[in-house]
Amino acid sequence: MAVSDRLKLVQSYFEHDLAPVERVDHQVFRSRGLELFVQREDKLGSGLLSGNKFRKLKFNLLEAAEQEKDMLLSFGGAYSNHVYALAAAGLHFGFKTIGVIRGEAHLPLNPVLAFAREAGMELHYLDRETYRRKTDPDIETILKDRFGDFYSIPEGGTNALGVRGTAEILGRTALDFDVVCCPVGTGGTLAGIIAGLQPHQRALGVSVLRGCFSLHRDVRDHLDALGLDGERCWEINHDYHFGGYGKRSARLLESMAAFEAIHPIRLEHVYTGKLFDAVCDLAAKGNFAEGTKILLIYTWVPVPEAVG
């Protein structure tokens, strides 16, 4: 694909960046005098590249196209939404993609990696010890020797360009909310939301990781990189990880099923299920003042079974 054609294609794709906002009529919130809304980031783009990955990849893909790079390389676990999204981006925009995957290869591939491979992504595995050093210069040299000239995007898409994209999440939201909530994995989406807050608003992040208190530092670092005040009104709650990343419990699954019964939105146990459970539980415990308008950022996109 010609460089100019790819850049125009990327620019055109990201022109439509307004996610719909839906009101949720939930008894817990109604009884407390609260209003609950969901911003459907999953309805951005074509469905292959949407959710918070639409935001995080936007400026990275524009930069790669402007640098005339043909290859994208990034990192993730075997169930990484980011790896899936990068493969979808490569398929749509004509980039070659390399996914550096944590751990050993397992066959058959899970749905995320199967989709990535079908979309044309080359999968390269690193043992967990090496993966922890993935940002070291010697690892980057090894990858460049093997794959050649690539545009590198960090795990989760969380770099300055990624946070610049997530800062647009609230940029065009019409309704005036008091609290904006999102799940937290790397802190990039939360940092972007904080960057977009109005003075009267606050942000609540729900960590999906067990005991990962370094997320507070990570978010401040992301804000510093944007030249923003890290002391804006925000917090990260660490009480709803349900055992850690990707872990689930009977209570979480019951909570997800109860919410899905009253609102036509699919939840999953890694990110969105924990977010919805946390906000519902905090509301039931009286953690939000009467009259508060709460906005949940729905970031996840279901993985299709096949590319077609």
C-alpha distance (Angstrom), angle and dihedral (degrees) to the residues before:
residue distance angle dihedral
M1 . . .
A2 3.80 . .
V3 3.81 114.1 .
S4 3.81 93.3 -122.8
D5 3.82 91.5 48.9
R6 3.81 92.8 51.1
L7 3.81 92.9 48.5
K8 3.81 90.8 50.6
L9 3.80 90.6 48.0
V10 3.81 92.2 51.6
Q11 3.81 92.4 45.8
S12 3.79 91.5 49.4
Y13 3.80 94.0 49.0
F14 3.79 93.8 54.7
E15 3.81 96.6 46.2
H16 3.80 91.0 88.9
D17 3.80 101.3 65.0
L18 3.81 103.9 141.9
A19 3.81 111.1 114.8
P20 3.82 117.6 -158.5
V21 3.80 119.9 -113.3
E22 3.82 119.5 -141.3
R23 3.78 128.9 -166.0
V24 3.82 118.0 -129.5
D25 3.80 119.9 -150.6
H26 3.81 102.1 -151.3
Q27 3.80 123.7 166.8
V28 3.81 94.8 -138.3
F29 3.80 92.5 56.0
R30 3.79 94.2 39.6
S31 3.82 91.4 53.0
R32 3.81 90.5 52.4
G33 3.79 94.9 47.4
L34 3.81 92.3 -110.3
E35 3.79 131.6 136.7
L36 3.79 120.4 -140.5
F37 3.82 126.5 -160.6
V38 3.81 133.9 173.3
Q39 3.79 124.7 -147.9
R40 3.80 106.6 -147.7
E41 3.79 104.2 -142.4
D42 3.81 86.7 165.0
K43 3.81 88.7 72.7
L44 3.80 93.6 63.2
G45 3.79 120.8 104.0
S46 3.77 124.0 -6.0
G47 3.79 98.1 -40.9
L48 3.81 92.4 -103.9
L49 3.80 91.8 76.2
S50 3.78 111.8 27.1
G51 3.80 140.8 102.5
N52 3.78 118.0 65.6
K53 3.82 88.3 -34.3
F54 3.81 87.8 67.6
R55 3.80 86.2 59.8
K56 3.81 98.0 41.3
L57 3.79 95.9 46.7
K58 3.81 97.6 42.4
F59 3.80 99.9 87.2
N60 3.80 93.4 30.4
L61 3.80 90.8 57.8
L62 3.79 91.8 44.9
E63 3.81 89.5 51.2
A64 3.81 92.5 47.7
A65 3.81 90.5 50.1
E66 3.80 92.1 47.8
Q67 3.82 90.2 49.7
E68 3.82 88.0 51.9
K69 3.80 91.8 -122.5
D70 3.80 116.7 163.9
M71 3.79 97.4 -170.9
L72 3.81 131.8 60.3
L73 3.80 122.6 -164.7
S74 3.77 127.8 -173.3
F75 3.80 143.7 152.5
G76 3.78 138.8 -116.9
G77 3.77 149.8 132.9
A78 3.78 124.8 -85.2
Y79 3.82 91.9 -90.0
S80 3.80 97.3 39.6
N81 3.82 116.1 149.1
H82 3.80 85.8 -159.8
V83 3.81 93.4 58.3
Y84 3.79 89.0 48.9
A85 3.82 91.9 48.9
L86 3.81 92.8 47.8
A87 3.80 90.7 51.9
A88 3.81 89.4 50.0
A89 3.81 90.3 49.7
G90 3.79 91.2 51.1
L91 3.78 91.1 50.4
H92 3.80 93.7 48.4
F93 3.81 99.8 41.7
G94 3.80 100.5 33.2
F95 3.81 99.7 -110.5
K96 3.77 122.1 143.7
T97 3.82 107.5 -124.1
I98 3.79 133.9 -153.3
G99 3.79 120.3 -165.5
V100 3.80 114.7 -160.7
I101 3.80 102.6 -157.0
R102 3.80 127.0 -158.4
G103 3.80 113.5 -121.7
E104 3.77 135.1 3.5
A105 3.78 127.8 -35.6
H106 3.82 115.6 -96.9
L107 3.78 126.1 -167.7
P108 2.90 133.2 -113.5
L109 3.80 92.7 40.2
N110 3.79 117.6 -123.3
P111 3.84 116.9 -113.6
V112 3.83 93.6 -93.1
L113 3.79 95.9 52.7
A114 3.80 92.9 37.4
F115 3.80 89.3 56.2
A116 3.81 91.2 45.8
R117 3.79 92.5 53.0
E118 3.81 92.6 45.2
A119 3.80 88.2 51.3
G120 3.81 89.1 57.5
M121 3.79 101.6 -97.5
E122 3.80 117.7 147.3
L123 3.81 109.4 -136.6
H124 3.80 118.7 -143.8
Y125 3.81 119.6 -177.3
L126 3.81 128.4 -147.4
D127 3.79 123.5 -170.0
R128 3.80 112.3 -114.7
E129 3.80 95.5 -104.3
T130 3.81 92.2 52.6
Y131 3.79 91.2 42.1
R132 3.80 90.3 59.0
R133 3.81 86.6 60.9
K134 3.80 94.1 47.2
T135 3.82 93.2 123.8
D136 3.82 94.3 51.6
P137 3.82 114.5 113.4
D138 3.80 92.8 -121.3
I139 3.82 92.0 57.1
E140 3.79 90.7 48.6
T141 3.81 89.2 51.2
I142 3.81 91.2 51.8
L143 3.81 90.9 50.2
K144 3.80 92.8 48.1
D145 3.79 91.5 48.5
R146 3.79 89.2 53.1
F147 3.80 102.6 39.5
G148 3.80 105.6 21.7
D149 3.80 126.4 -141.8
F150 3.82 111.1 3.4
Y151 3.77 139.5 158.9
S152 3.80 106.8 -118.3
I153 3.80 122.9 -144.3
P154 3.83 118.6 -174.5
E155 3.78 124.9 -120.0
G156 3.79 111.2 -68.3
G157 3.80 91.3 11.1
T158 3.79 88.8 -89.9
N159 3.79 110.4 150.6
A160 3.82 132.4 110.7
L161 3.81 91.1 -76.1
G162 3.80 91.1 47.5
V163 3.80 92.4 51.8
R164 3.79 89.6 46.2
G165 3.79 86.4 58.8
T166 3.80 95.6 47.6
A167 3.81 88.5 49.9
E168 3.81 85.4 71.8
I169 3.81 93.0 62.3
L170 3.81 92.3 92.1
G171 3.78 97.7 26.9
R172 3.80 96.2 98.7
T173 3.81 103.0 23.0
A174 3.80 106.5 131.5
L175 3.79 102.0 -160.0
D176 3.79 120.6 80.0
F177 3.82 108.9 -121.6
D178 3.79 130.3 -175.0
V179 3.82 101.0 -156.8
V180 3.82 126.9 27.6
C181 3.82 116.6 -163.4
C182 3.80 133.3 -167.2
P183 3.81 139.6 161.1
V184 3.81 115.9 -101.6
G185 3.81 127.2 -140.5
T186 3.80 106.9 142.8
G187 3.82 98.2 0.4
G188 3.80 96.0 -117.4
T189 3.79 97.0 114.0
L190 3.80 92.8 44.9
A191 3.81 91.0 49.3
G192 3.79 90.5 52.5
I193 3.80 91.8 49.2
I194 3.80 90.6 49.8
A195 3.80 88.7 51.4
G196 3.80 89.6 56.0
L197 3.82 97.7 47.4
Q198 3.77 122.5 122.0
P199 3.84 116.8 -133.5
H200 3.82 93.5 -99.0
Q201 3.82 95.0 48.6
R202 3.79 132.7 85.8
A203 3.78 133.5 -162.5
L204 3.79 127.2 -134.4
G205 3.80 119.9 -163.4
V206 3.80 121.7 -166.5
S207 3.80 111.7 -151.9
V208 3.80 115.7 -137.0
L209 3.81 89.9 -167.3
R210 3.78 125.4 85.2
G211 3.80 114.3 -114.1
C212 3.81 94.8 -20.0
F213 3.81 96.5 150.2
S214 3.80 91.0 157.1
L215 3.81 85.8 80.7
H216 3.82 88.2 84.6
R217 3.79 90.0 60.0
D218 3.79 91.6 43.9
V219 3.80 92.2 54.0
R220 3.80 91.6 48.9
D221 3.80 89.6 49.7
H222 3.81 90.7 52.5
L223 3.80 90.4 49.9
D224 3.80 91.9 47.0
A225 3.80 89.3 53.5
L226 3.81 87.9 57.2
G227 3.80 91.8 46.9
L228 3.82 91.5 -113.9
D229 3.78 132.0 139.7
G230 3.80 109.4 -98.4
E231 3.78 91.6 -158.7
R232 3.78 96.0 72.7
C233 3.81 115.9 128.4
W234 3.81 105.5 -72.9
E235 3.78 142.1 118.1
I236 3.80 141.4 -176.6
N237 3.80 119.3 -134.7
H238 3.83 114.5 -149.5
D239 3.81 99.2 -174.9
Y240 3.80 101.1 89.9
H241 3.81 105.6 57.6
F242 3.85 92.5 109.9
G243 3.78 91.9 -145.0
G244 3.80 100.9 -34.9
Y245 3.77 142.8 -62.2
G246 3.79 112.1 -10.0
K247 3.80 92.2 -0.2
R248 3.78 121.5 132.9
S249 3.77 139.7 -175.8
A250 3.79 136.8 -162.5
R251 3.81 89.6 -103.3
L252 3.80 92.5 53.7
L253 3.80 92.1 49.0
E254 3.81 90.7 48.1
S255 3.80 90.7 49.5
M256 3.80 91.3 50.3
A257 3.80 92.3 48.9
A258 3.81 91.4 49.4
F259 3.79 91.9 52.4
E260 3.80 94.1 44.8
A261 3.82 88.7 52.5
I262 3.81 91.2 65.2
H263 3.81 101.4 33.3
P264 3.83 128.4 41.0
I265 3.78 96.6 -126.8
R266 3.78 125.3 113.5
L267 3.80 117.2 -129.2
E268 3.80 129.5 -163.2
H269 3.79 129.8 -157.8
V270 3.82 99.4 -120.1
Y271 3.81 101.9 62.4
T272 3.78 121.4 -16.2
G273 3.79 97.8 41.0
K274 3.80 90.8 56.2
L275 3.80 91.6 46.4
F276 3.80 94.3 51.7
D277 3.81 93.0 43.9
A278 3.81 91.8 49.9
V279 3.79 95.7 49.7
C280 3.81 93.0 44.8
D281 3.81 91.6 49.2
L282 3.81 93.4 46.0
A283 3.80 89.9 49.8
A284 3.81 91.4 50.5
K285 3.82 89.3 51.2
G286 3.81 92.1 53.0
N287 3.81 98.1 -109.6
F288 3.81 92.9 140.5
A289 3.81 123.0 63.9
E290 3.78 117.9 -118.6
G291 3.79 111.6 -88.0
T292 3.81 94.4 29.6
K293 3.80 116.6 147.4
I294 3.79 110.0 -145.0
L295 3.79 124.8 -163.3
L296 3.81 120.3 -163.9
I297 3.80 117.1 -160.0
Y298 3.80 108.3 -140.3
T299 3.79 104.0 -153.1
W300 3.79 107.1 167.3
V301 3.79 129.5 97.7
P302 3.83 121.2 -163.2
V303 3.80 112.9 -117.6
P304 3.82 112.8 -119.4
E305 3.78 119.6 -131.6
A306 3.80 93.3 -123.0
V307 3.77 141.2 12.8
G308 3.78 96.0 -115.6
